[in-house]
Structure formats: structure tokens, C-alpha cells
Amino acid sequence: MEINDIIRLMQAVKENDLTSFRLEEGDVKLSIKKEKEILTVSTAPVYQTLPEAGMCQQLDKGNESAGVMTKGTNDVELCTGNVVASPLVGTFYNASSPEAEPFVKAGDQVKKGQILGIIEAMKLMNEIECEYDGVVETVLVSNEDVVEYGQPLFRIR
């Protein structure tokens, strides 16, 4: 077996994602093995609010390069200003019942302590209170969205 034949075999193993290949020809024994890659799957971003900076940080588990979002990304626009973040993991509801009007909409005047929405976690309904006086600039989540701890929910101006 010549070196060019071995190279072609190695390319075929790589192209077909084979994990191992073994060839025995006379007293020549060739074994090619590819280690399996371990993939990390993230289902949703996790956010940490940074009130002193007026923005939020997206944490990417398993990725050392995660950091504060830069001005070049669209996400930073969602995270700047007075952000009301989710205090827990659960399902967000914008109204007390499906037939009721939403607690707040974009453009509504709000006071500190006013209820903005509800997060259901483990069959308990947790009210989300406004932390600022101002106007709701943007509602960043939709009704019945699953939210993560620290994920931005509202931007108040």
C-alpha cells in the first residue's frame, strides 16, 4: 500500500464521519480512528443585569469569550436603559387571564411598584413589579414566553 492510498483512505474516513477504520493487508495493518466531538447545546441565553452600566450581559455557558454586548449588536439596544429583568425562570404572562387586558403596553406610563406582568414558576404566580417611574418603551417578551433568570422583560424610559 502506497502513501497516496493511505491519504485517500484518511480523506474518505473524514468525509464520511467514520469513527474508525481498520485495514489488514498481508503484514501491513492500518487503523484510522477519529475521536468523537462533544457538542454543548444551549437552549436559551441566560442574562445577568448590570444596573451600574445600564445594560445586560449575555452569559454563554461553556464559552470563555462571553462578555458585555457591544454597540454593534442588536441585543444591546434591547438591554440599555432602565431594564426590568426576570427574577426567576418560568412562563411570562402579560395579563391576569386570557380575556383580560395586558397589565402594560409600550407607551404606558408606569409607577414604581406597579405590576407589569406575571411569571408562573412551579404553579405559583409571581407578580413582576416595576422598579422605576417612567414610560414603558418596549415589552421585550411575548405572552406565554418561557423566560430565564435575569432575562430582560421591559425597557422603561
C-alpha positions, 0 to 999 in steps of 0.5 A: 500500500502506497502513501497516496492510498493511505491519504485517500483512505484518511480523506474518505474516513473524514468525509464520511464521519467514520469513527474508525477504520481498520485495514489488514493487508498481508503484514501491513495493518492500518487503523484510522480512528477519529475521536468523537466531538462533544457538542454543548447545546444551549437552549436559551441565553441566560442574562445577568443585569448590570444596573451600574452600566445600564445594560445586560450581559449575555452569559454563554455557558461553556464559552470563555469569550462571553462578555458585555454586548457591544454597540454593534449588536442588536441585543444591546439596544434591547438591554440599555436603559432602565431594564426590568429583568426576570427574577426567576425562570418560568412562563411570562404572562402579560395579563391576569387571564386570557380575556383580560387586558395586558397589565402594560403596553409600550407607551404606558406610563408606569409607577414604581411598584406597579405590576407589569406582568406575571411569571408562573414558576412551579404553579405559583404566580409571581407578580413582576413589579416595576422598579422605576417611574417612567414610560414603558418603551418596549415589552421585550417578551411575548405572552406565554414566553418561557423566560430565564433568570435575569432575562430582560422583560421591559425597557422603561424610559 
